[in-house]
Amino acid sequence: MPPRGADIPCLEGDPAYDVRWAWNTDEPLRPGLTCVFRVKDEARNLPWVLPQMLDAVDHVVLVDNGSTDGTAELAQQIADDAGATDRYTGVAYPHRVSRAGSEHLATPPDSVHSLTHFYNWAFSHVRTTYSMKWDGDMALTREGVGVLRDLSWQLQGSGAVVAVPRHPIVVEHDRLAWIDLGSRFLEPWIYPMGPAFTYVKAFEWEVREFPPSSERVVAPEGMTIEVKWLEDDELAHWSPIEDFPPSRVQRKRREQEVDRAIRAGRAEEVEGIHRVESPDGVHVVDHLLTTWLRERERPLVRRAARFDV
Amino acid sequence: MPEPHQEKRRVVFVAGSGRSGTSTMAGALRTLGMHVPQPEVQADDTNPKGFGEPQWVVDFHTELLQRCHVQVSDARPQAWFEAGKLAGLEPLRERLFEWLEGQLADNRRPEGGSELVVKDPRLAWFMGLWRSAALRCDAQPAFVTMLRPPAEVVGSKQKYYAGGGQGARGRAQGEVQRTAAWVNMMLHTERATRGELRTFVRYADLLDDWTIPLFDIGRRFDLTTVQEANANDVRAVHAFVDPSLRRVQATWDDVRVPARLQDLAQQTWDQLDLLAEPDGDVPAVHGRLDALRAEYAEMYAEAEAIASSTTLAAHREGLQTMPAPVNAVVKRGADRVPHAVRSIVPPKARAAVRKAIGRER
C-alpha cells in the first residue's frame, strides 16, 4: 500500500521528512503522555535527564539532530538499561535547523530547516493522547517525576495545557553551580495531541497552538532544573537578538545577563542568583536535585519578574 | 527549611475505598508502633474499633474537596483532574509540608514519630500532594491499598452510610452510584500509586491472618517499628483485629446494578486481586487496568450524555437559588410578569419597549 498523503509536505520534497499526524491514521491514540526530546550533543546531560523521564511518562521520543558526541547511542543504552526499550523511540533528523532569532524568521515554516517543521515532524511520532516537549538539559527532581507521573493520567480528557516552571543553573565545576531564582519562566510544555495543538511559526521561534478554551494549569516550582555549563557556549543556538525588541526576548537577555555576571566573577551581585556548593564527593547537579531544592524555602522564586512565553 | 534529622523517615499512606479495612490496617500499624498523628477521629458505631484517621487530615481533605467540588465517593473520571490541580498550589503544598514536618520526630520533638501512618478515605484524591510533602520532608512515601470485593463494599456502605430513609428508587440509585464510585476510586488509586513503593492487601487476608501482610509491609517498606515489634505489640494487634468486623459479605445477588457496570466492576476486582499476589504487580496487569480505566471513562461519558437533561435542570434549579445578579438570566424582568399578561401587549409595543431598554432581538 502506498503511503498516504502528507499532512504537512516539506518544502524540499523529501517524503521521509513530511509530517503525517498520528490522529489521521486508523489507529486511535493511546491514553498517556509522551515526552519529545529534540537534542544535539546532550550526552553529558542525559544521565541526569533521561532515566528520570523514563520513570515519569508513558513513552519517550528522542529526535537526534546531528549529534557528534554519541547522544543517540547513549540514549538507547539508557532506555535499554532502564528496561524501557519498548517505551522509547529514537529517530534521527539530519537537517540543519535554523537558529532561533533572525535566522528562524527568514526560514519558511514548511522547510526542513525550520524550527516549526522540525517540531511538527518530531511530534508526529507521538502515539499517545498527550505530549510534552522537553530539552536534553532539563533534569527532574524526584518530586518532579511524581508530578509528571500524576499528570500523565490525570490530564486525560481535560483538554488542559500545562506550564512547567524551570530553574536555570550554570555549572562552574563539579562542586559549584549558580541557580537563577530571580525570574520565573512560564511556558506551556504539555499539550493534548490533535489538530488544534500543532506548531506554527512565530517571529523568533516556533509556538504551539491551543484553543482559547483550553484550561491552563501551572505545575509547581522545584520540579526541574535546566543545566548549562559555564565552559560551553550555551547561547550558540541563537542568532543575534539585537534585531528584536527587548520585550520579546526577555528570557534570553536574562540568560545573557547571568552568564556575563558569572564569567566576570560578580554573579552574587545579580538579584535572585544563588551560589550552590555541594558536599565532598557529591556532584553539584545531584546535590541540587536531591537536597538543595528540597530544603529551600518556598516560594523558590520571590521576585515579581515572570516571563510568559 | 526542614530540621536536620538522623533517623530514616517513612510515611505509610493507607488508601482504598471506605469499608475495605483501611481502618483495621491503620490501627494494626499503629498498634505495632507506628505513629498516627493526634488527635484522631473518635470511634462510632460504623467503626467501633476507631478510624485511625488524624482529625487534621480529615479537616484538610474536607476543605480541599470543597474547593475542587469533588465528593469523597465521586464517580466522575474528570474529578481526578479537578482534585489533582490543587497539588500545584504552593500555599497548600506549604501548609501540608509544615504540618507533616511537625509530625515527624526529631531530637526536639520526641512525641512525633519517624514512621507515620496516614489514613483517610479522602486521601486518594490528593496523593500527589502528600507524596510531594513527604519527599520535601526527606521521608520515603509508601502506599498500602486495601482491597475488598465491590459488592461487599457497596453492601456495607448501603448498610452503614445510606440511612434508613431511602425508597426503592433511591436505594437502586445509591447502589449504582456507589459501584461506579468504587470502580473510579480503585482504578485511579492503582494508577496514582504505580511506580511508587506500594503493596495491595485483601481485607479478607488481613482478617484471616494479619501477620502475613503486616510482616510483608514491614520488610517491603523497611519499617523499623513493624520489623522490631515485640510480643506485647503482637498480642495487642491480635486483640485489635476482629474478624467479626467483616459484617457484610454481600455478593452481586444482593446489589442491583446494570449488567455492563457490574461486569466492569467485576473485571476491575479480578485484576486488582492479582496485584495482591506475590509478584503480581506487573506490567501485564497494569495494561489490563489501563484498558478498564479507558472503558470506564467511556461508559461514564455515555451516562453523562444520557443524563444531561437532568444535569441541566439541576443547574438551572441551583441558579435560581442564587442571589442577583447570578440569577439574572433565569429571572429576567419579563419573567416576573405572568405570561397571560405579557401576551396582551401587542408585538409592536413589545418591540418598542425592548428597543427603549436596549434589549432588541
Contacts between the chains, C-beta under 8 A, distances in Angstrom:
chain1	res1	chain2	res2	distance
A	31	B	290	6.8
A	31	B	293	7.5
A	31	B	294	5.6
A	55	B	195	6.6
A	142	B	135	5.6
A	143	B	131	7.7
A	143	B	132	5.1
A	143	B	135	5.0
A	143	B	136	7.2
A	146	B	128	6.3
A	146	B	131	5.0
A	146	B	132	6.6
A	146	B	135	7.2
A	146	B	196	8.0
A	147	B	87	7.3
A	147	B	88	7.8
A	147	B	128	6.7
A	147	B	132	7.3
A	149	B	194	7.7
A	149	B	195	5.9
A	150	B	84	5.9
A	150	B	87	6.9
A	150	B	127	7.9
A	150	B	128	4.3
A	150	B	192	6.7
A	151	B	84	7.6
A	153	B	80	7.5
A	153	B	188	7.4
A	153	B	191	4.9
A	153	B	192	7.6
A	153	B	293	7.8
A	154	B	80	5.1
A	154	B	81	4.9
A	154	B	84	4.0
A	155	B	81	6.5
A	156	B	77	7.7
A	156	B	81	7.9
A	156	B	297	7.1
A	157	B	77	6.8
A	157	B	78	6.4
A	157	B	81	7.6
A	157	B	297	6.4
A	158	B	78	7.0
A	158	B	81	4.5
A	160	B	81	7.2
A	217	B	85	5.8
A	217	B	88	6.5
A	218	B	88	5.8
A	219	B	88	5.6
A	220	B	87	7.2
A	220	B	88	4.9
A	220	B	90	6.5
A	220	B	93	6.3
A	220	B	132	7.2
A	221	B	90	6.9
A	294	B	2	7.9
A	294	B	135	6.7
A	294	B	136	5.5
A	294	B	138	6.9
A	295	B	1	5.1
A	295	B	2	6.0
A	296	B	1	7.3
A	297	B	1	5.9
A	298	B	90	5.8
A	298	B	93	7.1
A	298	B	94	5.3
A	298	B	97	7.9
A	299	B	90	5.5
